[in-house]
Amino acid sequence: MPAFDVSVVGGGPAGAATCLRLAGRGLRVGLFERSHFQAPRVGEVLAPAVGELLQRLGVGQDIDHAGFVRCHGISSAWGSDRPRFHDFVFGTHGWGWQVERRAFDSMLCTAASTRATEVHLGAVVRSCHHLPDHGWRLTVAQAGELQVYWARFLVIATGRFGLRGTLADQPPIRDDRLIGLVRYVDATASAISPTLACIEAVRDGWWYLARLPDQVAVAAYLTDVDLLPGPGRTTQRRWSSLVESASLIRSLLQDRTPRSSPRLVAAGSWRRTQVVGNHCVAVGDTVLAHDPLSGQGVAQALESGMRAAEAIHRALEGDQGGCLDYAAWTQTAYQAYRQQRRRSYRLEQRWPAATFWARRHQPPAQPGPGALRR
Ligand SMILES: Cc1cc2nc3c(=O)[nH]c(=O)nc-3n(C[C@H](O)[C@H](O)[C@H](O)COP(=O)(O)OP(=O)(O)OC[C@H]3O[C@@H](n4cnc5c(N)ncnc54)[C@H](O)[C@@H]3O)c2cc1C
C-alpha cells in the first residue's frame, strides 16, 4: 500500500500551493484530484496579489507563459449607474489576470508534479480514517477501482465539498446563502473590455462580466438563493429577464452567442471553526469561502496552502506550534475579509429596502462559536 508523508485531497489552488511549498523538503507528497480539469470552473479574475504569491511558489513564469489575459482593473457601476474605473496598476501589486480556471488549476498541478508531488487525477477520495498507530487511511476511487493509500499527514483542500471521516465532515458556519448563475458567451468582436472586469449592482444582487482567453467571456448574476426561486432558474427566459434588469451588463451582453447554458453555483461566505486536527489541516475554501465580490478567493487559497505547508513541515518534526499559528491566521483572515465585505456592500445604497441589500447593511451578527478549536 503506497505511503506518503503528506496526502493532499483536492487539486485546486489551495491544494497545489500546499504541494509546491512542501517541495524540496525531502517529503513524499501525494495529491488526489477528483477531476481531469475538463468541466468549467468559476473564479476567473485573479487579484494582483496572486502574481507575488505565484512568484513565491516558484511558478511566476508559468502564468506569464500561459496566455492568460492581463486584468488592469475593474469597471464598476456600484453605488451609481455611472461606471467608475479602479486601476490595479496604482496598487502595490500591478495587474491581475483573467484566466480560464481549468487551465490555471491544471497548470499549478502540473508544476507540483514536476516538483516531486505524485499527482493522481481522476482520483476521488471517498473517505479518510485516522488510525493512531498507522496515520491516515484514504479510500480512493480511481479508474473504476477502490485503492487504499496511507499518509502521516492529511491536507483537506476539497473547496466547498466536504470530506468523510475528517473535520470537513461537519457543516461550516455560513454567513449567507449567496448563489451565482453563471454563463459563458462568445466575446468575438464585442465591446467587452479585454483587460477590465466589470461589476454592476442591481436591485436583487449584482453582476460580474470578464473576458477570458479564446474569445470567451464569463457573465454571472449573484443573489441570495431565496431571491431566485426555482423552477426555471437556469432557463434562457429567466436569464434574459435578469440581463434586462442590468443596464451596463445588458449593453455588453447584447446579441452575444451563448457558449453554455446558465449554471447555478454556491457562492456564499463561510468559515470552519476547526481547521486543524490530529495530523490534519484544512486549506482554501474548505476553511474560509469568499463572496466573489472580494476577488480574493484564489489569493487566499494560495496563501493558506503556503502557510499550511510551513505548519505541516514543523508538525512532522514534532513542533505543533505551526498548526496553532495557522489556525490563528485563518481566524484573523476571516475577520478582515468580513469587514472588507461589509464596507463594499455598504457602498451601494440605492435600494435600502430591497431584501438583498438590507441583509448586507444590517450590523454584523454576533460571532458564532468563534474561538477556533485546536
Ligand atoms: C461564482 C464564483 C465566482 C468567483 N470568482 C472569483 C474571482 O473572480 N477571483 C477569485 O480569486 N476567486 C473567485 N471565486 C472564489 C474561488 O473560485 C475560490 O476561492 C478558489 O477556487 C478556492 O480554491 P480551493 O483550492 O480552496 O478550492 P477549489 O478551487 O474548489 O478546489 C477544490 C478541488 O478539490 C477537488 N475535490 C473535491 N472533493 C474531492 C475529493 N473527494 N477527492 C478528490 N478531489 C476532490 C475538486 O475537484 C477541486 O479541484 C469565485 C467563486 C465563485 C463561487
The ligand as an SDF file (V2000), in Angstrom:
LIG
                    3D

 53 58  0  0  0  0  0  0  0  0999 V2000
  -19.2800   32.3690   -8.7350 C   0  0  0  0  0  0  0  0  0  0  0  0
  -17.8970   32.4760   -8.1470 C   0  0  0  0  0  0  0  0  0  0  0  0
  -17.0030   33.3920   -8.6750 C   0  0  0  0  0  0  0  0  0  0  0  0
  -15.7170   33.5100   -8.1380 C   0  0  0  0  0  0  0  0  0  0  0  0
  -14.8850   34.4630   -8.6620 N   0  0  0  0  0  0  0  0  0  0  0  0
  -13.6380   34.6020   -8.1570 C   0  0  0  0  0  0  0  0  0  0  0  0
  -12.7410   35.5250   -8.7280 C   0  0  0  0  0  0  0  0  0  0  0  0
  -13.0700   36.2130   -9.6990 O   0  0  0  0  0  0  0  0  0  0  0  0
  -11.4910   35.6220   -8.1940 N   0  0  0  0  0  0  0  0  0  0  0  0
  -11.0920   34.8520   -7.1490 C   0  0  0  0  0  0  0  0  0  0  0  0
   -9.9460   34.9780   -6.6910 O   0  0  0  0  0  0  0  0  0  0  0  0
  -11.9340   33.9410   -6.5860 N   0  0  0  0  0  0  0  0  0  0  0  0
  -13.1880   33.7940   -7.0820 C   0  0  0  0  0  0  0  0  0  0  0  0
  -14.0220   32.8550   -6.5450 N   0  0  0  0  0  0  0  0  0  0  0  0
  -13.5420   32.0140   -5.4250 C   0  0  0  0  0  0  0  0  0  0  0  0
  -12.5270   30.9850   -5.9090 C   0  0  0  0  0  0  0  0  0  0  0  0
  -13.0360   30.2600   -7.0050 O   0  0  0  0  0  0  0  0  0  0  0  0
  -12.1950   30.0250   -4.7550 C   0  0  0  0  0  0  0  0  0  0  0  0
  -11.8990   30.7870   -3.5950 O   0  0  0  0  0  0  0  0  0  0  0  0
  -10.9920   29.1380   -5.0680 C   0  0  0  0  0  0  0  0  0  0  0  0
  -11.2580   28.3220   -6.1860 O   0  0  0  0  0  0  0  0  0  0  0  0
  -10.6900   28.2520   -3.8560 C   0  0  0  0  0  0  0  0  0  0  0  0
   -9.6610   27.3550   -4.1680 O   0  0  0  0  0  0  0  0  0  0  0  0
   -9.5830   25.9480   -3.4000 P   0  0  0  0  0  0  0  0  0  0  0  0
   -8.3600   25.2810   -3.9100 O   0  0  0  0  0  0  0  0  0  0  0  0
   -9.7320   26.1490   -1.9450 O   0  0  0  0  0  0  0  0  0  0  0  0
  -10.8850   25.1630   -3.8580 O   0  0  0  0  0  0  0  0  0  0  0  0
  -11.3480   24.6910   -5.3010 P   0  0  0  0  0  0  0  0  0  0  0  0
  -10.8400   25.5920   -6.3410 O   0  0  0  0  0  0  0  0  0  0  0  0
  -12.8170   24.4850   -5.2090 O   0  0  0  0  0  0  0  0  0  0  0  0
  -10.6280   23.2810   -5.4880 O   0  0  0  0  0  0  0  0  0  0  0  0
  -11.0600   22.1440   -4.7670 C   0  0  0  0  0  0  0  0  0  0  0  0
  -10.6230   20.9360   -5.5490 C   0  0  0  0  0  0  0  0  0  0  0  0
  -10.8820   19.7550   -4.7910 O   0  0  0  0  0  0  0  0  0  0  0  0
  -11.3520   18.7270   -5.6810 C   0  0  0  0  0  0  0  0  0  0  0  0
  -12.0730   17.7670   -4.8450 N   0  0  0  0  0  0  0  0  0  0  0  0
  -13.1890   17.9930   -4.1100 C   0  0  0  0  0  0  0  0  0  0  0  0
  -13.5360   16.8720   -3.4270 N   0  0  0  0  0  0  0  0  0  0  0  0
  -12.6160   15.9250   -3.7480 C   0  0  0  0  0  0  0  0  0  0  0  0
  -12.4280   14.5610   -3.3670 C   0  0  0  0  0  0  0  0  0  0  0  0
  -13.2740   13.9540   -2.5060 N   0  0  0  0  0  0  0  0  0  0  0  0
  -11.3790   13.8610   -3.8850 N   0  0  0  0  0  0  0  0  0  0  0  0
  -10.5160   14.4650   -4.7470 C   0  0  0  0  0  0  0  0  0  0  0  0
  -10.6520   15.7690   -5.1500 N   0  0  0  0  0  0  0  0  0  0  0  0
  -11.6830   16.4830   -4.6480 C   0  0  0  0  0  0  0  0  0  0  0  0
  -12.2050   19.4970   -6.6870 C   0  0  0  0  0  0  0  0  0  0  0  0
  -12.3680   18.7770   -7.8840 O   0  0  0  0  0  0  0  0  0  0  0  0
  -11.3690   20.7670   -6.8690 C   0  0  0  0  0  0  0  0  0  0  0  0
  -10.4200   20.6360   -7.9110 O   0  0  0  0  0  0  0  0  0  0  0  0
  -15.3110   32.6990   -7.0530 C   0  0  0  0  0  0  0  0  0  0  0  0
  -16.1980   31.7580   -6.5270 C   0  0  0  0  0  0  0  0  0  0  0  0
  -17.4850   31.6500   -7.0710 C   0  0  0  0  0  0  0  0  0  0  0  0
  -18.4250   30.6340   -6.4780 C   0  0  0  0  0  0  0  0  0  0  0  0
  1  2  1  0
  2  3  1  0
  2 52  2  0
  3  4  2  0
  4  5  1  0
  4 50  1  0
  5  6  2  0
  6  7  1  0
  6 13  1  0
  7  8  2  0
  7  9  1  0
  9 10  1  0
 10 11  2  0
 10 12  1  0
 12 13  2  0
 13 14  1  0
 14 15  1  0
 14 50  1  0
 15 16  1  0
 16 17  1  0
 16 18  1  0
 18 19  1  0
 18 20  1  0
 20 21  1  0
 20 22  1  0
 22 23  1  0
 23 24  1  0
 24 25  2  0
 24 26  1  0
 24 27  1  0
 27 28  1  0
 28 29  2  0
 28 30  1  0
 28 31  1  0
 31 32  1  0
 32 33  1  0
 33 34  1  0
 33 48  1  0
 34 35  1  0
 35 36  1  0
 35 46  1  0
 36 37  1  0
 36 45  1  0
 37 38  2  0
 38 39  1  0
 39 40  1  0
 39 45  2  0
 40 41  1  0
 40 42  2  0
 42 43  1  0
 43 44  2  0
 44 45  1  0
 46 47  1  0
 46 48  1  0
 48 49  1  0
 50 51  2  0
 51 52  1  0
 52 53  1  0
M  END
$$$$
